[in-house]
């Protein structure tokens, strides 16, 4: 995790030097988490690290968590 944070800081600096923005987007596993999302603590840690580094962060879980379980199942092609 320490190495990843360092790499994120480097990517952020590189993008800024090019006039761009580095953004971290967290895409959750889209399965039925009836007992709650088990990665909430991990997402919070990533959010804190991004905030500390000045990197914009977006967690898609709140937007996707309200979808029905059926809509989150993978499409089966025959």
Secondary structure, 3 states (H helix, E strand, C coil): CHHHHHHHHHHHHHHHHCCCCCEEEECCCCCCCCCCCCCHHHHHHHHHHHHHHCCEEEECHHHHCCCCHHHHCCCCCC
